[in-house]
Amino acid sequence: MAKNNHSVRINIRVILVAFVVGVIIGVVLAPNVQLSASDGNATQAPNGQLEPRSAVAHIVAVSTDTNKGVIGTATVELIPGQGRVLISANPFVEPDTQESVAIARAVAENFTGVSLANNDVIASFELLLGNESAQVVGGPSAGAAITVALIAAVENRSVRSDVAITGRILPDGRIGSVGGILEKAQAAAEAGMQIFIVPAGQANITYYEKTESRTSTNGFAITRISYAPQTLSLNNYTKQWNMTSVEAQTIEEAAMFAIYNPTLPNP
């Protein structure tokens, strides 16, 4: 009787081992099923992971060495991953720009309705100073451009190559004001851009014009210097380069100009 019980236990073990091996073989040999988006977007795995893709947007900045505008690019790549935000180390990217990339990711998710929890975002930058690339990139003014590029990448689209964007990106999707608008506009225009997107309220620029008056009292020459506020229309200023300047209050408005190609007014 003991011998029969021992045989039964051996048979049960053999069956269990065979079952486990069969399950493992089935998992290993099972086809990798993917779903194809019907709107022409790249394929997306069942876990919501987007296949690798990228997009590029033109950015503008002001050189701290020359106080002149410079133009460059922000490139964002999406790769399968763990929801991380990764920044290229060459050139060095300062913390405020790194923070802009993180905000851009959240805003792009909200705008597109696509979670990037299973994808990593890689951001890289290039700014040209004459014939050389900048070694340091800083400031939050590329935030709107990064967000537009990320939206384009998620939707498997492209950003218009004749568009430059400046503006901070805020967590609620609004575009915040920045400095150096005139210098950036000139850099964009001289690089052949046709559209320059600026934050709302910055298409009219207030500057102060210096005036001097001289008088003489009791043999002493007196010079009085004053500064009078003047208003300059950015669009009128950029007409000389055949570039149109437009305002965008939200990332949705910026995306309309930079990705979805509406009809723009003549400069």
C-alpha positions in Angstrom: 0.0 0.0 0.0 2.8 2.4 0.8 4.4 1.6 -2.6 1.2 2.5 -4.4 1.0 5.9 -2.6 4.6 6.6 -3.5 3.9 5.9 -7.2 0.9 8.3 -7.1 3.0 11.1 -5.7 5.6 10.6 -8.4 3.0 10.7 -11.1 1.5 13.9 -9.7 4.9 15.6 -9.6 5.7 14.6 -13.2 2.3 16.1 -14.3 3.0 19.3 -12.5 6.5 19.7 -13.9 5.2 19.1 -17.4 2.4 21.7 -17.0 4.9 24.3 -15.8 7.3 23.7 -18.6 4.5 23.9 -21.1 3.4 27.3 -19.7 6.9 28.7 -19.9 7.4 27.5 -23.5 4.0 29.0 -24.5 5.0 32.4 -23.0 8.4 32.4 -24.7 7.1 31.4 -28.1 4.0 33.5 -28.0 3.9 36.2 -30.8 4.5 39.8 -29.8 1.1 41.3 -30.5 0.9 45.0 -31.3 -2.0 47.3 -32.1 -1.8 49.6 -35.0 -3.3 53.1 -34.7 -6.0 53.7 -37.3 -5.0 57.4 -37.8 -1.6 56.7 -39.2 0.3 57.1 -35.9 3.1 54.7 -35.1 2.2 51.3 -33.6 1.5 51.2 -29.8 1.9 48.1 -27.7 -1.0 46.8 -25.5 0.7 48.3 -22.4 0.3 51.8 -23.9 4.0 52.1 -24.8 4.7 54.2 -27.9 7.3 53.0 -30.3 10.4 55.2 -30.8 9.8 58.6 -32.4 11.1 62.2 -32.3 10.4 65.8 -33.2 12.4 69.0 -33.5 11.5 72.6 -32.8 13.4 75.8 -33.3 14.3 77.7 -30.2 15.8 81.2 -29.7 17.9 82.6 -26.9 20.1 85.6 -26.1 23.8 85.1 -25.7 25.2 86.2 -22.3 28.5 87.1 -24.0 27.2 89.3 -26.9 23.6 90.1 -25.8 22.6 89.1 -29.3 19.9 86.6 -30.3 20.9 83.1 -31.3 18.8 80.3 -32.8 19.0 76.6 -32.3 16.9 73.5 -32.0 15.3 71.4 -29.2 14.9 67.7 -30.1 12.7 65.4 -28.1 12.8 61.6 -28.4 10.3 59.1 -27.1 11.6 55.6 -26.4 10.2 52.6 -24.5 11.0 53.1 -20.8 9.8 53.8 -17.3 8.4 57.4 -17.6 11.7 59.1 -17.0 12.8 62.5 -18.3 16.4 62.3 -19.6 18.5 65.3 -20.6 21.5 65.2 -23.0 24.6 66.3 -21.1 26.2 68.0 -24.1 25.8 70.9 -24.0 25.3 71.3 -20.3 21.7 72.1 -19.5 21.0 74.2 -16.4 18.3 73.2 -13.8 15.6 75.6 -14.9 15.7 74.2 -18.5 15.6 70.7 -17.1 12.5 71.6 -15.0 10.9 73.0 -18.2 11.3 69.6 -19.9 9.5 67.9 -16.9 6.7 70.4 -17.1 6.5 69.9 -20.9 6.0 66.2 -20.4 3.0 66.7 -18.1 1.4 69.3 -20.3 1.9 67.2 -23.4 0.2 64.2 -21.7 -2.7 66.4 -20.7 -3.0 67.9 -24.2 -2.8 64.6 -26.1 -4.5 62.4 -23.6 -1.7 59.9 -24.0 0.2 58.6 -20.9 4.0 58.5 -21.2 4.3 56.3 -18.1 5.9 53.6 -20.2 8.1 55.8 -22.3 11.2 57.8 -21.5 11.5 61.4 -22.8 15.0 62.4 -24.0 15.6 66.1 -24.6 18.7 67.5 -26.4 19.6 71.1 -27.4 21.8 72.8 -29.9 22.4 76.6 -30.0 24.7 78.1 -32.6 27.1 80.9 -31.5 28.6 81.9 -34.8 30.1 78.7 -36.2 30.3 77.0 -32.8 27.8 75.3 -30.6 27.0 76.7 -27.2 28.5 74.8 -24.3 25.7 75.8 -21.8 22.0 76.1 -22.3 19.9 77.7 -19.6 16.7 79.5 -18.8 13.1 78.5 -19.1 12.3 80.3 -22.4 12.5 77.1 -24.4 9.7 75.4 -22.5 6.9 76.2 -25.0 9.0 74.9 -27.9 9.9 71.7 -26.0 6.2 71.1 -25.3 5.2 71.7 -28.9 7.9 69.3 -30.1 6.8 66.7 -27.5 3.1 67.0 -28.6 4.2 66.5 -32.2 6.3 63.4 -31.3 3.4 61.8 -29.3 1.1 62.4 -32.3 3.7 61.2 -34.8 3.7 64.6 -36.5 6.3 67.2 -37.3 6.8 70.8 -36.2 7.0 73.3 -39.0 10.6 74.0 -39.9 9.9 77.7 -40.6 8.6 78.3 -37.1 10.6 79.6 -34.0 9.0 79.7 -30.5 9.9 81.5 -27.3 8.1 81.3 -24.0 8.0 79.5 -20.7 5.7 76.6 -20.2 3.5 76.7 -17.1 1.9 73.6 -15.5 -1.6 74.6 -16.6 -0.6 74.8 -20.2 -0.3 78.6 -20.4 2.8 80.2 -22.0 4.7 82.6 -19.7 6.5 85.8 -20.7 10.2 86.0 -21.4 12.9 88.6 -22.1 15.0 89.5 -25.1 12.1 89.4 -27.6 13.6 91.8 -30.1 17.0 90.1 -30.1 15.3 86.7 -30.5 13.0 88.0 -33.3 16.0 89.2 -35.3 17.9 85.9 -34.9 14.8 84.0 -36.0 14.3 86.3 -39.0 17.9 86.2 -40.1 17.8 82.4 -39.9 14.9 82.3 -42.4 12.0 81.7 -40.1 8.6 82.7 -41.4 6.7 82.6 -38.1 7.8 83.7 -34.7 5.6 82.7 -31.8 5.8 84.8 -28.6 3.8 84.8 -25.3 0.6 86.7 -25.2 1.1 90.4 -24.5 4.6 90.5 -25.9 3.8 91.3 -29.6 4.0 95.0 -28.5 7.2 95.9 -26.9 7.7 98.9 -24.7 11.2 100.4 -24.8 12.7 103.7 -23.5 14.1 106.2 -25.9 16.9 108.4 -24.5 16.8 112.1 -25.0 19.3 114.8 -24.0 18.8 118.5 -23.5 21.6 121.0 -22.7 21.3 124.4 -21.1 23.8 126.9 -19.7 23.4 128.7 -16.3 25.9 131.1 -14.9 28.5 129.7 -17.2 27.8 126.1 -16.3 26.7 123.6 -18.9 23.9 121.4 -17.7 22.9 118.3 -19.5 19.5 116.7 -18.7 18.9 113.1 -19.7 15.5 111.6 -19.8 13.9 108.4 -21.1 10.5 108.4 -22.8 8.5 105.2 -23.2 7.9 104.1 -26.8 5.8 101.2 -28.1 7.0 99.0 -30.9 4.9 96.5 -32.8 6.9 93.3 -33.1 5.1 92.4 -36.3 5.9 95.7 -37.9 9.5 95.3 -36.8 9.8 91.8 -38.4 8.1 92.7 -41.7 11.5 93.8 -43.0 12.5 90.1 -43.0 9.1 88.9 -44.3 8.5 87.1 -41.0 5.1 87.1 -39.2 5.1 87.4 -35.4 2.1 85.9 -33.5 1.1 85.6 -29.9 0.1 82.4 -28.2 -1.5 82.4 -24.7 -1.7 78.6 -24.4 0.2 75.6 -25.7 -2.9 74.8 -27.7 -2.6 78.1 -29.6 1.1 77.5 -30.2 0.5 74.0 -31.5 -2.1 75.4 -33.9 0.5 77.6 -35.5 3.5 75.3 -35.3 2.0 71.9 -36.0 -1.5 72.1 -37.5 -0.7 74.8 -40.1 -3.5 77.4 -40.1 -3.6 80.3 -42.5 -1.6 83.2 -41.1 -2.0 86.9 -41.9 0.6 88.4 -44.2 3.5 90.1 -42.3 
